[in-house]
Amino acid sequence: MLAPRSEFKYHYIATLALTFCATGMSYFISAVFHSSSSQVVAVVWCLTASMFSGNSPTIPEMDELSAGWVIYDSSFSRWYMEAIYCIEAYATPVVFYPRITGINEG
């Protein structure tokens, strides 16, 4: 991400959506849990969402778990990574398309 190929506005929109999602979930956690434990629960939720974002372990590896799909579908970080990947893939020159399709397939 040192030299992104896409426009800044697309990265900004994805990051803004990530911020709204994390803020909304934090508000939800603070409303559901007691005030003394809500900060710990929010931190654990953010770390868990980042750990199971589909990067490592990958989504096919998590599908082998019984509740793996629940973990990665509720991860805000997974959707952010997917948005950034799509933004960069659409802005990639045509010469790199075989590499991108290889990543998508396997």
A tleap script that builds the chain and sets N, CA, C and O, in Angstrom:
source leaprc.protein.ff14SB
mol = sequence {
  NMET LEU ALA PRO ARG SER GLU PHE LYS TYR
  HIE TYR ILE ALA THR LEU ALA LEU THR PHE
  CYS ALA THR GLY MET SER TYR PHE ILE SER
  ALA VAL PHE HIE SER SER SER SER GLN VAL
  VAL ALA VAL VAL TRP CYS LEU THR ALA SER
  MET PHE SER GLY ASN SER PRO THR ILE PRO
  GLU MET ASP GLU LEU SER ALA GLY TRP VAL
  ILE TYR ASP SER SER PHE SER ARG TRP TYR
  MET GLU ALA ILE TYR CYS ILE GLU ALA TYR
  ALA THR PRO VAL VAL PHE TYR PRO ARG ILE
  THR GLY ILE ASN GLU CGLY
}
set mol.1.N position { 0.818 -1.191 0.000 }
set mol.1.CA position { 0.000 0.000 0.000 }
set mol.1.C position { 0.865 1.259 0.000 }
set mol.1.O position { 0.380 2.348 0.307 }
set mol.2.N position { 2.134 1.111 -0.341 }
set mol.2.CA position { 2.982 2.301 -0.408 }
set mol.2.C position { 2.583 3.206 -1.559 }
set mol.2.O position { 2.630 4.431 -1.442 }
set mol.3.N position { 2.194 2.607 -2.659 }
set mol.3.CA position { 1.783 3.387 -3.823 }
set mol.3.C position { 0.476 2.807 -4.366 }
set mol.3.O position { 0.494 2.042 -5.331 }
set mol.4.N position { -0.647 3.162 -3.759 }
set mol.4.CA position { -1.918 2.605 -4.241 }
set mol.4.C position { -2.216 3.058 -5.664 }
set mol.4.O position { -1.931 4.194 -6.043 }
set mol.5.N position { -2.786 2.162 -6.433 }
set mol.5.CA position { -3.080 2.466 -7.836 }
set mol.5.C position { -4.419 3.182 -7.999 }
set mol.5.O position { -4.640 3.866 -8.999 }
set mol.6.N position { -5.288 3.032 -7.047 }
set mol.6.CA position { -6.617 3.634 -7.178 }
set mol.6.C position { -6.635 5.043 -6.590 }
set mol.6.O position { -5.667 5.512 -5.990 }
set mol.7.N position { -7.755 5.680 -6.787 }
set mol.7.CA position { -7.901 7.054 -6.306 }
set mol.7.C position { -8.091 7.099 -4.795 }
set mol.7.O position { -8.569 6.143 -4.183 }
set mol.8.N position { -7.713 8.208 -4.218 }
set mol.8.CA position { -7.790 8.398 -2.772 }
set mol.8.C position { -9.221 8.319 -2.272 }
set mol.8.O position { -9.463 7.813 -1.176 }
set mol.9.N position { -10.171 8.807 -3.052 }
set mol.9.CA position { -11.563 8.864 -2.585 }
set mol.9.C position { -12.125 7.472 -2.304 }
set mol.9.O position { -12.949 7.313 -1.403 }
set mol.10.N position { -11.691 6.454 -3.068 }
set mol.10.CA position { -12.195 5.104 -2.828 }
set mol.10.C position { -11.634 4.524 -1.524 }
set mol.10.O position { -12.343 3.844 -0.782 }
set mol.11.N position { -10.381 4.796 -1.260 }
set mol.11.CA position { -9.802 4.368 0.010 }
set mol.11.C position { -10.460 5.106 1.179 }
set mol.11.O position { -10.693 4.528 2.241 }
set mol.12.N position { -10.747 6.365 0.969 }
set mol.12.CA position { -11.396 7.158 2.016 }
set mol.12.C position { -12.795 6.626 2.327 }
set mol.12.O position { -13.182 6.528 3.491 }
set mol.13.N position { -13.545 6.287 1.290 }
set mol.13.CA position { -14.901 5.770 1.483 }
set mol.13.C position { -14.861 4.431 2.223 }
set mol.13.O position { -15.670 4.199 3.122 }
set mol.14.N position { -13.931 3.554 1.855 }
set mol.14.CA position { -13.817 2.261 2.534 }
set mol.14.C position { -13.416 2.443 3.994 }
set mol.14.O position { -13.946 1.766 4.875 }
set mol.15.N position { -12.490 3.345 4.249 }
set mol.15.CA position { -12.058 3.591 5.623 }
set mol.15.C position { -13.158 4.265 6.432 }
set mol.15.O position { -13.301 3.987 7.623 }
set mol.16.N position { -13.929 5.135 5.818 }
set mol.16.CA position { -15.051 5.766 6.497 }
set mol.16.C position { -16.111 4.728 6.866 }
set mol.16.O position { -16.676 4.780 7.959 }
set mol.17.N position { -16.381 3.788 5.962 }
set mol.17.CA position { -17.334 2.715 6.266 }
set mol.17.C position { -16.814 1.837 7.400 }
set mol.17.O position { -17.589 1.406 8.254 }
set mol.18.N position { -15.519 1.572 7.416 }
set mol.18.CA position { -14.918 0.805 8.509 }
set mol.18.C position { -15.074 1.533 9.838 }
set mol.18.O position { -15.372 0.915 10.860 }
set mol.19.N position { -14.875 2.829 9.821 }
set mol.19.CA position { -15.015 3.625 11.036 }
set mol.19.C position { -16.441 3.596 11.559 }
set mol.19.O position { -16.656 3.438 12.761 }
set mol.20.N position { -17.418 3.746 10.673 }
set mol.20.CA position { -18.818 3.688 11.086 }
set mol.20.C position { -19.168 2.316 11.658 }
set mol.20.O position { -19.893 2.223 12.648 }
set mol.21.N position { -18.664 1.269 11.048 }
set mol.21.CA position { -18.954 -0.081 11.529 }
set mol.21.C position { -18.352 -0.310 12.910 }
set mol.21.O position { -19.029 -0.814 13.806 }
set mol.22.N position { -17.092 0.055 13.086 }
set mol.22.CA position { -16.438 -0.146 14.386 }
set mol.22.C position { -17.083 0.722 15.463 }
set mol.22.O position { -17.238 0.281 16.602 }
set mol.23.N position { -17.455 1.940 15.117 }
set mol.23.CA position { -18.100 2.823 16.082 }
set mol.23.C position { -19.478 2.294 16.471 }
set mol.23.O position { -19.833 2.290 17.650 }
set mol.24.N position { -20.245 1.855 15.496 }
set mol.24.CA position { -21.568 1.314 15.779 }
set mol.24.C position { -21.514 0.069 16.639 }
set mol.24.O position { -22.315 -0.095 17.559 }
set mol.25.N position { -20.570 -0.808 16.341 }
set mol.25.CA position { -20.441 -2.018 17.163 }
set mol.25.C position { -19.973 -1.676 18.567 }
set mol.25.O position { -20.386 -2.322 19.530 }
set mol.26.N position { -19.123 -0.678 18.697 }
set mol.26.CA position { -18.675 -0.254 20.028 }
set mol.26.C position { -19.821 0.337 20.835 }
set mol.26.O position { -19.927 0.087 22.035 }
set mol.27.N position { -20.678 1.117 20.189 }
set mol.27.CA position { -21.861 1.635 20.878 }
set mol.27.C position { -22.787 0.501 21.309 }
set mol.27.O position { -23.338 0.525 22.410 }
set mol.28.N position { -22.954 -0.489 20.439 }
set mol.28.CA position { -23.790 -1.632 20.767 }
set mol.28.C position { -23.225 -2.389 21.968 }
set mol.28.O position { -23.967 -2.765 22.876 }
set mol.29.N position { -21.923 -2.609 21.969 }
set mol.29.CA position { -21.281 -3.313 23.084 }
set mol.29.C position { -21.437 -2.530 24.374 }
set mol.29.O position { -21.712 -3.113 25.423 }
set mol.30.N position { -21.264 -1.210 24.310 }
set mol.30.CA position { -21.390 -0.413 25.530 }
set mol.30.C position { -22.825 -0.380 26.039 }
set mol.30.O position { -23.047 -0.182 27.234 }
set mol.31.N position { -23.805 -0.569 25.157 }
set mol.31.CA position { -25.196 -0.596 25.600 }
set mol.31.C position { -25.587 -1.947 26.187 }
set mol.31.O position { -26.426 -2.015 27.086 }
set mol.32.N position { -24.987 -3.014 25.685 }
set mol.32.CA position { -25.362 -4.353 26.130 }
set mol.32.C position { -24.627 -4.759 27.398 }
set mol.32.O position { -25.234 -5.331 28.303 }
set mol.33.N position { -23.333 -4.474 27.480 }
set mol.33.CA position { -22.534 -4.927 28.606 }
set mol.33.C position { -22.441 -3.859 29.698 }
set mol.33.O position { -22.665 -2.673 29.458 }
set mol.34.N position { -22.109 -4.312 30.880 }
set mol.34.CA position { -21.936 -3.412 32.018 }
set mol.34.C position { -20.755 -2.483 31.746 }
set mol.34.O position { -19.816 -2.860 31.045 }
set mol.35.N position { -20.802 -1.282 32.294 }
set mol.35.CA position { -19.781 -0.274 31.982 }
set mol.35.C position { -18.375 -0.707 32.386 }
set mol.35.O position { -17.400 -0.279 31.769 }
set mol.36.N position { -18.257 -1.540 33.404 }
set mol.36.CA position { -16.922 -1.961 33.831 }
set mol.36.C position { -16.294 -2.970 32.868 }
set mol.36.O position { -15.069 -3.052 32.778 }
set mol.37.N position { -17.101 -3.723 32.160 }
set mol.37.CA position { -16.552 -4.737 31.256 }
set mol.37.C position { -16.704 -4.382 29.782 }
set mol.37.O position { -16.197 -5.106 28.926 }
set mol.38.N position { -17.380 -3.301 29.470 }
set mol.38.CA position { -17.635 -2.993 28.058 }
set mol.38.C position { -16.355 -2.640 27.299 }
set mol.38.O position { -16.237 -2.960 26.116 }
set mol.39.N position { -15.400 -1.990 27.956 }
set mol.39.CA position { -14.147 -1.655 27.269 }
set mol.39.C position { -13.356 -2.908 26.924 }
set mol.39.O position { -12.795 -3.011 25.833 }
set mol.40.N position { -13.311 -3.845 27.836 }
set mol.40.CA position { -12.582 -5.089 27.581 }
set mol.40.C position { -13.262 -5.882 26.461 }
set mol.40.O position { -12.588 -6.425 25.586 }
set mol.41.N position { -14.574 -5.946 26.490 }
set mol.41.CA position { -15.309 -6.672 25.456 }
set mol.41.C position { -15.092 -6.010 24.094 }
set mol.41.O position { -14.930 -6.711 23.095 }
set mol.42.N position { -15.086 -4.691 24.034 }
set mol.42.CA position { -14.865 -3.993 22.767 }
set mol.42.C position { -13.467 -4.256 22.222 }
set mol.42.O position { -13.299 -4.458 21.019 }
set mol.43.N position { -12.471 -4.255 23.086 }
set mol.43.CA position { -11.104 -4.522 22.638 }
set mol.43.C position { -10.975 -5.963 22.153 }
set mol.43.O position { -10.359 -6.218 21.118 }
set mol.44.N position { -11.550 -6.897 22.891 }
set mol.44.CA position { -11.491 -8.307 22.484 }
set mol.44.C position { -12.228 -8.501 21.162 }
set mol.44.O position { -11.770 -9.252 20.302 }
set mol.45.N position { -13.362 -7.831 20.996 }
set mol.45.CA position { -14.108 -7.948 19.739 }
set mol.45.C position { -13.285 -7.407 18.573 }
set mol.45.O position { -13.232 -8.038 17.517 }
set mol.46.N position { -12.647 -6.260 18.740 }
set mol.46.CA position { -11.826 -5.688 17.659 }
set mol.46.C position { -10.652 -6.599 17.314 }
set mol.46.O position { -10.352 -6.803 16.137 }
set mol.47.N position { -9.993 -7.141 18.318 }
set mol.47.CA position { -8.873 -8.048 18.052 }
set mol.47.C position { -9.334 -9.342 17.391 }
set mol.47.O position { -8.681 -9.842 16.474 }
set mol.48.N position { -10.451 -9.880 17.851 }
set mol.48.CA position { -10.980 -11.098 17.246 }
set mol.48.C position { -11.411 -10.853 15.808 }
set mol.48.O position { -11.162 -11.685 14.935 }
set mol.49.N position { -12.050 -9.730 15.557 }
set mol.49.CA position { -12.472 -9.404 14.187 }
set mol.49.C position { -11.271 -9.228 13.276 }
set mol.49.O position { -11.332 -9.580 12.098 }
set mol.50.N position { -10.193 -8.694 13.795 }
set mol.50.CA position { -8.982 -8.530 12.984 }
set mol.50.C position { -8.276 -9.860 12.759 }
set mol.50.O position { -7.725 -10.098 11.685 }
set mol.51.N position { -8.291 -10.723 13.765 }
set mol.51.CA position { -7.631 -12.023 13.614 }
set mol.51.C position { -8.345 -12.904 12.594 }
set mol.51.O position { -7.695 -13.634 11.846 }
set mol.52.N position { -9.655 -12.845 12.557 }
set mol.52.CA position { -10.427 -13.698 11.654 }
set mol.52.C position { -10.982 -12.911 10.477 }
set mol.52.O position { -12.154 -13.046 10.126 }
set mol.53.N position { -10.143 -12.097 9.877 }
set mol.53.CA position { -10.592 -11.278 8.759 }
set mol.53.C position { -10.484 -12.001 7.420 }
set mol.53.O position { -10.934 -11.472 6.404 }
set mol.54.N position { -9.902 -13.189 7.398 }
set mol.54.CA position { -9.787 -13.941 6.157 }
set mol.54.C position { -8.409 -13.878 5.549 }
set mol.54.O position { -8.172 -14.465 4.494 }
set mol.55.N position { -7.502 -13.182 6.188 }
set mol.55.CA position { -6.144 -13.102 5.677 }
set mol.55.C position { -5.349 -14.334 6.094 }
set mol.55.O position { -4.796 -15.038 5.248 }
set mol.56.N position { -5.294 -14.587 7.370 }
set mol.56.CA position { -4.624 -15.771 7.896 }
set mol.56.C position { -5.259 -16.126 9.230 }
set mol.56.O position { -5.026 -15.392 10.191 }
set mol.57.N position { -6.014 -17.152 9.365 }
set mol.57.CA position { -6.330 -18.198 8.401 }
set mol.57.C position { -7.260 -17.685 7.309 }
set mol.57.O position { -8.014 -16.731 7.502 }
set mol.58.N position { -7.187 -18.334 6.178 }
set mol.58.CA position { -8.004 -17.906 5.046 }
set mol.58.C position { -9.454 -18.334 5.246 }
set mol.58.O position { -9.765 -19.146 6.117 }
set mol.59.N position { -10.325 -17.775 4.425 }
set mol.59.CA position { -11.749 -18.085 4.542 }
set mol.59.C position { -12.032 -19.566 4.250 }
set mol.59.O position { -12.829 -20.166 4.972 }
set mol.60.N position { -11.417 -20.187 3.224 }
set mol.60.CA position { -11.652 -21.631 3.046 }
set mol.60.C position { -11.194 -22.471 4.240 }
set mol.60.O position { -11.815 -23.486 4.553 }
set mol.61.N position { -10.116 -22.059 4.906 }
set mol.61.CA position { -9.671 -22.779 6.100 }
set mol.61.C position { -10.679 -22.613 7.241 }
set mol.61.O position { -10.905 -23.549 8.007 }
set mol.62.N position { -11.282 -21.430 7.357 }
set mol.62.CA position { -12.264 -21.212 8.414 }
set mol.62.C position { -13.592 -21.896 8.111 }
set mol.62.O position { -14.372 -22.165 9.024 }
set mol.63.N position { -13.857 -22.181 6.831 }
set mol.63.CA position { -15.083 -22.906 6.483 }
set mol.63.C position { -15.082 -24.319 7.044 }
set mol.63.O position { -16.143 -24.911 7.241 }
set mol.64.N position { -13.899 -24.860 7.302 }
set mol.64.CA position { -13.816 -26.209 7.859 }
set mol.64.C position { -14.268 -26.256 9.316 }
set mol.64.O position { -14.636 -27.320 9.814 }
set mol.65.N position { -14.245 -25.114 10.005 }
set mol.65.CA position { -14.724 -25.058 11.387 }
set mol.65.C position { -16.251 -25.082 11.395 }
set mol.65.O position { -16.891 -24.715 10.409 }
set mol.66.N position { -16.816 -25.508 12.493 }
set mol.66.CA position { -18.282 -25.607 12.543 }
set mol.66.C position { -18.941 -24.231 12.536 }
set mol.66.O position { -19.975 -24.051 11.893 }
set mol.67.N position { -18.367 -23.264 13.235 }
set mol.67.CA position { -18.947 -21.923 13.294 }
set mol.67.C position { -18.029 -20.897 12.643 }
set mol.67.O position { -18.088 -19.712 12.971 }
set mol.68.N position { -17.185 -21.345 11.725 }
set mol.68.CA position { -16.225 -20.435 11.100 }
set mol.68.C position { -16.877 -19.326 10.298 }
set mol.68.O position { -16.410 -18.187 10.304 }
set mol.69.N position { -17.960 -19.659 9.607 }
set mol.69.CA position { -18.622 -18.645 8.780 }
set mol.69.C position { -19.205 -17.525 9.634 }
set mol.69.O position { -19.256 -16.383 9.178 }
set mol.70.N position { -19.640 -17.808 10.845 }
set mol.70.CA position { -20.172 -16.776 11.735 }
set mol.70.C position { -19.060 -15.811 12.127 }
set mol.70.O position { -19.267 -14.600 12.204 }
set mol.71.N position { -17.882 -16.368 12.374 }
set mol.71.CA position { -16.761 -15.541 12.810 }
set mol.71.C position { -16.339 -14.587 11.709 }
set mol.71.O position { -16.222 -13.386 11.952 }
set mol.72.N position { -16.108 -15.090 10.504 }
set mol.72.CA position { -15.592 -14.187 9.476 }
set mol.72.C position { -16.674 -13.340 8.820 }
set mol.72.O position { -16.362 -12.285 8.267 }
set mol.73.N position { -17.920 -13.760 8.861 }
set mol.73.CA position { -18.977 -12.905 8.320 }
set mol.73.C position { -19.271 -11.714 9.223 }
set mol.73.O position { -19.713 -10.669 8.746 }
set mol.74.N position { -19.031 -11.860 10.517 }
set mol.74.CA position { -19.279 -10.745 11.431 }
set mol.74.C position { -18.048 -9.874 11.641 }
set mol.74.O position { -18.078 -8.937 12.440 }
set mol.75.N position { -16.977 -10.174 10.936 }
set mol.75.CA position { -15.740 -9.408 11.082 }
set mol.75.C position { -15.772 -8.180 10.180 }
set mol.75.O position { -15.848 -8.302 8.957 }
set mol.76.N position { -15.715 -7.009 10.782 }
set mol.76.CA position { -15.680 -5.775 9.990 }
set mol.76.C position { -14.393 -5.681 9.192 }
set mol.76.O position { -14.370 -5.093 8.111 }
set mol.77.N position { -13.339 -6.250 9.712 }
set mol.77.CA position { -12.035 -6.183 9.062 }
set mol.77.C position { -12.010 -7.005 7.771 }
set mol.77.O position { -11.310 -6.654 6.821 }
set mol.78.N position { -12.767 -8.089 7.740 }
set mol.78.CA position { -12.835 -8.903 6.522 }
set mol.78.C position { -13.417 -8.101 5.369 }
set mol.78.O position { -12.891 -8.127 4.256 }
set mol.79.N position { -14.500 -7.392 5.637 }
set mol.79.CA position { -15.159 -6.618 4.584 }
set mol.79.C position { -14.300 -5.432 4.153 }
set mol.79.O position { -14.324 -5.042 2.986 }
set mol.80.N position { -13.548 -4.863 5.080 }
set mol.80.CA position { -12.642 -3.764 4.734 }
set mol.80.C position { -11.512 -4.276 3.838 }
set mol.80.O position { -11.167 -3.635 2.845 }
set mol.81.N position { -10.942 -5.421 4.188 }
set mol.81.CA position { -9.875 -5.983 3.364 }
set mol.81.C position { -10.387 -6.336 1.977 }
set mol.81.O position { -9.688 -6.140 0.983 }
set mol.82.N position { -11.603 -6.854 1.912 }
set mol.82.CA position { -12.179 -7.194 0.615 }
set mol.82.C position { -12.425 -5.941 -0.226 }
set mol.82.O position { -12.203 -5.951 -1.437 }
set mol.83.N position { -12.879 -4.872 0.411 }
set mol.83.CA position { -13.109 -3.626 -0.320 }
set mol.83.C position { -11.797 -3.053 -0.847 }
set mol.83.O position { -11.732 -2.608 -1.993 }
set mol.84.N position { -10.760 -3.060 -0.025 }
set mol.84.CA position { -9.466 -2.536 -0.467 }
set mol.84.C position { -8.903 -3.391 -1.594 }
set mol.84.O position { -8.333 -2.860 -2.546 }
set mol.85.N position { -9.056 -4.710 -1.497 }
set mol.85.CA position { -8.582 -5.591 -2.562 }
set mol.85.C position { -9.313 -5.295 -3.876 }
set mol.85.O position { -8.686 -5.204 -4.932 }
set mol.86.N position { -10.637 -5.146 -3.806 }
set mol.86.CA position { -11.403 -4.867 -5.022 }
set mol.86.C position { -11.044 -3.512 -5.617 }
set mol.86.O position { -10.947 -3.371 -6.836 }
set mol.87.N position { -10.850 -2.528 -4.766 }
set mol.87.CA position { -10.467 -1.195 -5.237 }
set mol.87.C position { -9.143 -1.259 -5.987 }
set mol.87.O position { -9.001 -0.683 -7.065 }
set mol.88.N position { -8.182 -1.961 -5.410 }
set mol.88.CA position { -6.870 -2.069 -6.040 }
set mol.88.C position { -6.905 -2.954 -7.279 }
set mol.88.O position { -6.202 -2.677 -8.251 }
set mol.89.N position { -7.704 -4.008 -7.265 }
set mol.89.CA position { -7.778 -4.906 -8.419 }
set mol.89.C position { -8.375 -4.211 -9.627 }
set mol.89.O position { -7.927 -4.432 -10.752 }
set mol.90.N position { -9.379 -3.375 -9.410 }
set mol.90.CA position { -9.989 -2.654 -10.538 }
set mol.90.C position { -9.057 -1.605 -11.120 }
set mol.90.O position { -9.174 -1.253 -12.293 }
set mol.91.N position { -8.139 -1.107 -10.316 }
set mol.91.CA position { -7.214 -0.077 -10.795 }
set mol.91.C position { -5.907 -0.657 -11.326 }
set mol.91.O position { -5.033 0.091 -11.764 }
set mol.92.N position { -5.766 -1.966 -11.292 }
set mol.92.CA position { -4.533 -2.604 -11.746 }
set mol.92.C position { -4.498 -2.649 -13.269 }
set mol.92.O position { -5.523 -2.905 -13.900 }
set mol.93.N position { -3.340 -2.406 -13.864 }
set mol.93.CA position { -3.231 -2.486 -15.327 }
set mol.93.C position { -3.554 -3.879 -15.857 }
set mol.93.O position { -3.445 -4.866 -15.130 }
set mol.94.N position { -3.943 -3.952 -17.101 }
set mol.94.CA position { -4.395 -5.194 -17.729 }
set mol.94.C position { -3.301 -6.258 -17.726 }
set mol.94.O position { -3.604 -7.451 -17.694 }
set mol.95.N position { -2.065 -5.854 -17.759 }
set mol.95.CA position { -0.962 -6.810 -17.826 }
set mol.95.C position { -0.906 -7.697 -16.578 }
set mol.95.O position { -0.358 -8.798 -16.644 }
set mol.96.N position { -1.450 -7.256 -15.457 }
set mol.96.CA position { -1.426 -8.040 -14.225 }
set mol.96.C position { -2.679 -8.885 -14.021 }
set mol.96.O position { -2.802 -9.534 -12.982 }
set mol.97.N position { -3.611 -8.903 -14.970 }
set mol.97.CA position { -4.860 -9.647 -14.792 }
set mol.97.C position { -4.654 -11.143 -14.550 }
set mol.97.O position { -5.357 -11.706 -13.711 }
set mol.98.N position { -3.725 -11.819 -15.240 }
set mol.98.CA position { -3.539 -13.244 -14.919 }
set mol.98.C position { -3.143 -13.473 -13.457 }
set mol.98.O position { -3.543 -14.472 -12.858 }
set mol.99.N position { -2.383 -12.580 -12.895 }
set mol.99.CA position { -2.004 -12.710 -11.501 }
set mol.99.C position { -3.199 -12.512 -10.575 }
set mol.99.O position { -3.352 -13.235 -9.591 }
set mol.100.N position { -4.036 -11.544 -10.886 }
set mol.100.CA position { -5.219 -11.259 -10.051 }
set mol.100.C position { -6.199 -12.406 -10.116 }
set mol.100.O position { -6.730 -12.815 -9.083 }
set mol.101.N position { -6.460 -12.946 -11.314 }
set mol.101.CA position { -7.399 -14.055 -11.417 }
set mol.101.C position { -6.843 -15.295 -10.732 }
set mol.101.O position { -7.607 -16.100 -10.200 }
set mol.102.N position { -5.529 -15.460 -10.739 }
set mol.102.CA position { -4.932 -16.579 -10.012 }
set mol.102.C position { -5.140 -16.461 -8.521 }
set mol.102.O position { -5.349 -17.467 -7.843 }
set mol.103.N position { -5.086 -15.237 -7.993 }
set mol.103.CA position { -5.326 -15.001 -6.566 }
set mol.103.C position { -6.798 -15.254 -6.248 }
set mol.103.O position { -7.122 -15.842 -5.216 }
set mol.104.N position { -7.681 -14.813 -7.132 }
set mol.104.CA position { -9.110 -14.997 -6.897 }
set mol.104.C position { -9.516 -16.458 -6.916 }
set mol.104.O position { -10.408 -16.860 -6.168 }
set mol.105.N position { -8.880 -17.257 -7.755 }
set mol.105.CA position { -9.275 -18.659 -7.889 }
set mol.105.C position { -8.704 -19.538 -6.791 }
set mol.105.O position { -9.300 -20.564 -6.460 }
set mol.106.N position { -7.593 -19.174 -6.229 }
set mol.106.CA position { -7.018 -20.110 -5.277 }
set mol.106.C position { -6.393 -19.463 -4.138 }
set mol.106.O position { -5.867 -20.141 -3.255 }
savepdb mol mol.pdb
quit
